[in-house]
Amino acid sequence: MTRIMITRTLVFIGCFLFTGTLWAYGGGGGTATACKKPKFSGFDPVHLAEVAPGSGFSFVANKHTHVSGLTVTVKKIPVTVEAVTQGRGLMVTGQLPESLVGSYARIAITAKSKSGCKGQGGWLVKITGGDESTTAP
């Protein structure tokens, strides 16, 4: 009788140890998808380049970028951009505001991916004209 009790107790404890190991490997089986953020590259003109007011600019957004969630501002001024599918991403083009002269300006990009994740990027340019004694950013 004692031997049967010891065997049952060991089997009972062994089942709990095995079940604990299974839970450690995510036995819940969730369906969460990985967040694939929009990323940006190929900035033109390059970072800290001197450009004229109203000059064009461009950059490449990766394939995860959703066009309707893409916004671009220059020194907090909204800018209209055009996005064209190119290879595995988007070629985005726009123009700097004519009103910005003689200052540094950040071309700021925010976008949402097709899965709803948010990405940010941008770069700085020096806009010529006006008072050339503008201090660095």
C-alpha positions in Angstrom: 0.0 0.0 0.0 2.8 2.4 0.9 4.6 1.6 -2.4 1.5 2.5 -4.4 1.1 5.8 -2.5 4.7 6.7 -3.2 4.4 5.9 -6.9 1.2 7.9 -7.3 2.8 10.9 -5.5 5.8 10.8 -7.7 3.7 10.6 -10.9 1.5 13.5 -9.6 4.6 15.7 -8.9 6.1 14.7 -12.3 3.0 15.8 -14.1 3.2 19.3 -12.5 6.9 19.6 -13.4 6.1 18.7 -17.1 3.1 21.1 -17.3 5.3 23.9 -15.9 7.8 23.4 -18.6 5.1 23.6 -21.3 3.8 26.9 -20.0 7.3 28.3 -20.1 7.3 27.9 -23.9 4.2 30.0 -24.4 1.5 27.4 -24.2 -1.1 30.3 -24.5 -0.7 30.2 -28.4 -1.4 34.0 -29.0 -1.7 35.4 -32.5 0.2 38.7 -32.1 2.0 39.9 -35.3 5.3 41.6 -35.3 5.3 45.4 -35.7 7.0 46.3 -39.0 7.7 50.0 -38.8 8.1 52.4 -41.8 11.8 53.2 -42.4 13.3 56.0 -44.6 16.5 56.3 -46.6 18.0 57.9 -49.7 17.5 61.5 -48.5 18.1 64.0 -51.2 19.5 66.6 -50.7 21.8 65.1 -48.2 21.9 66.0 -44.5 23.0 69.6 -43.8 23.2 70.5 -47.6 22.6 74.1 -48.6 19.5 74.5 -50.8 17.5 77.3 -52.3 14.0 78.1 -51.1 11.4 76.1 -53.0 13.9 73.4 -53.9 12.8 69.8 -54.4 13.6 67.0 -52.0 13.1 63.2 -52.1 13.5 60.1 -50.0 12.6 56.4 -50.1 10.1 54.8 -47.7 10.2 51.0 -47.2 7.6 48.6 -48.4 5.8 48.6 -45.0 4.8 52.3 -45.4 1.1 53.0 -46.0 0.7 56.0 -48.4 -2.3 57.4 -46.7 -0.5 57.5 -43.3 2.5 59.5 -44.7 2.9 63.1 -43.6 5.9 65.4 -44.2 6.5 68.8 -42.5 9.3 71.3 -43.0 9.9 73.4 -40.0 6.5 72.4 -38.8 4.9 73.6 -42.1 2.9 70.7 -43.8 4.2 69.9 -47.2 2.3 68.1 -50.1 4.3 65.1 -51.3 3.9 62.6 -54.1 4.6 58.9 -53.5 5.3 56.5 -56.4 5.8 52.8 -56.0 9.4 52.0 -56.8 10.9 48.5 -56.4 10.2 47.3 -52.9 9.1 50.7 -51.5 8.0 54.2 -52.3 9.8 57.1 -53.9 8.5 60.3 -52.1 9.1 63.8 -53.6 8.1 67.2 -52.5 9.2 70.9 -52.4 10.4 73.1 -49.6 8.2 76.1 -48.8 9.2 79.3 -50.6 8.6 81.2 -47.4 11.6 79.6 -45.7 14.8 81.6 -46.4 18.1 81.9 -44.6 17.5 79.3 -41.9 18.0 75.6 -41.1 14.9 73.5 -41.5 14.2 69.9 -40.6 12.3 67.8 -43.1 10.3 65.7 -40.7 8.6 62.5 -41.8 5.9 60.5 -39.9 4.2 57.4 -41.3 2.1 54.4 -40.4 2.7 51.0 -41.6 0.1 48.7 -43.1 -0.1 46.9 -39.8 -0.6 50.2 -37.9 2.9 50.8 -36.5 4.3 54.3 -36.5 7.7 55.3 -37.9 9.5 58.6 -37.8 12.5 60.1 -39.6 13.9 63.1 -41.3 17.0 65.2 -41.9 18.2 68.8 -41.7 19.0 71.2 -44.6 20.2 74.8 -44.7 18.0 77.0 -46.8 19.9 79.9 -48.4 18.8 83.4 -49.0 17.9 86.3 -46.7 20.2 86.9 -43.8 23.2 84.6 -44.3 24.4 85.1 -40.7 21.9 82.5 -39.4 23.4 80.5 -36.6 23.7 76.7 -36.7 20.9 74.6 -35.3 
